[in-house]
Amino acid sequence: MSVPGNVEGKVGVETYSEFALGHLQGLVKQNHAVMEKIKATLIEDVRAGRSLFVTGSGHSGLFSLELYHRAGGASFIVPIVADYLLPTAGPSVVRMLERTPGTSSVLLDRFNPLPGEMIWICSQSGINASVVDMAIASKARGLKTVAFTSVAHSSAVKSRHSSGQRLFEVCDQVVDMGGRAGDALVPVSAETYAGPVSTLSSVLLAHSIVVAACAELEASGVRCVYTSVNTPEGEARNKELEKKAAVRDYRLL
């Protein structure tokens, strides 16, 4: 994914959107083939009663939270998250734990994804020990693994995992978030970039797959889309979906 190299003149309030929207517009086209494959697998999984697990740490944890139990979202998604791996735990805490093997993969025992189910693992750099461990442990459990990562960023830096592997080198399929090493797109000085796009990129790509899958599932009679509880019929519909989803997601009990 090409990224503009410099900004002509003053950086204004419109500059970030120009850079970010230009970046986002190319992502679906770039990843179209793999996204279609993932969509087809997801539809097959949901029809077979399987769940989709999503995970990430640090700001990539927002990827999991965005996809979970919201108006217009899917009832078959189960996020694997922990407070200690979210930004609110504090940068120094998350930084240390992201680089520590086993801190995220241990969560698999809590959420218990089953062999044959799919997990989406999000990490901009894809180099930290915890996220690579999560991918390795997921594959060992027989899960289908999908990386949402920046191949450009990951390829430019060394893995922090003992295997020397990066996320895109471990997972079965890769959805490339593009961009540049360091995430931010807008050059604000000769050496500094501002305006991260990894969260926007991961959410756009994930929603694009989920929405396409949900459309086909709903059209075939498989109810799976939550509606807003702030509408007259939304809460009743959601409670029916929650009863089924609670079998795999203890947070809905």
Secondary structure, 3 states (H helix, E strand, C coil): CCCCCCCCCCCCCCHHHHHHHHHHHHHHHHHHHHHHHHHHHHHHHHHCCCCEEEEECHHHHHHHHHHCCCCCCECCEEEECCHHHCHHHCHHHHHHHHCCCCCCCCHHHHHCCCCCCEEEEECCCCCCHHHHHHHHHHHHCCCEEEEEECHHHHHCCCCCCCCCCCHHHHCCEEEECCCCCCCCCEECCCCCEECCCHHHHHHHHHHHHHHHHHHHHHHCCCCCECCCCCCCCHHHHHHHHHHHHCCCCHHHC
